Amino acid sequence: MSEIKGQLLGIVLAIALFGVVFGIMVNSFGRTSTAIGERMVSAVQTSATYQDAP
């Protein structure tokens, strides 16, 4: 009976570990995409004029 409990504990801990890693990755990718989006918006809003070379 203790072997089954140990295996179940191992499975639960593995699922919890993967859940934590997945949560950290989702949060990180979300912040990164937001930062990139903000940089793109600021780049688009920057007005610059380019003149052709004579």
MARMARKE-178387 format. One record per residue (C-alpha): residue in one letter; y, z, x. Coordinates in steps of 0.02 Angstrom, whole numbers, padded with zeros to 5 digits, always signed. Layout:
N
AYZX;...
//
This chain:
54
M+00000+00000+00000;S+00120+00036+00143;E+00093-00139+00214;I+00152-00215+00051;K+00305-00102+00050;G+00344-00150+00230;Q+00329-00335+00190;L+00438-00317+00037;L+00568-00223+00139;G+00565-00360+00270;I+00589-00494+00137;V+00732-00400+00056;L+00817-00372+00223;A+00798-00555+00271;I+00872-00612+00104;A+01016-00488+00125;L+01049-00549+00302;F+01052-00731+00248;G+01167-00684+00104;V+01290-00600+00220;V+01289-00747+00342;F+01311-00870+00198;G+01458-00768+00129;I+01543-00764+00299;M+01521-00952+00321;V+01589-00992+00147;N+01740-00882+00179;S+01771-00959+00349;F+01757-01138+00286;G+01871-01097+00140;R+02007-01026+00253;T+01991-01171+00373;S+02006-01302+00236;T+02157-01213+00165;A+02241-01210+00336;I+02204-01394+00364;G+02272-01436+00192;E+02432-01341+00225;R+02455-01431+00391;M+02429-01600+00308;V+02557-01560+00173;S+02684-01507+00303;A+02650-01665+00403;V+02678-01773+00249;Q+02838-01683+00204;T+02910-01706+00377;S+03029-01853+00364;A+03045-01963+00515;T+03113-02137+00532;Y+03038-02262+00649;Q+03134-02413+00708;D+03055-02570+00773;A+03085-02612+00954;P+03207-02757+00977;
//
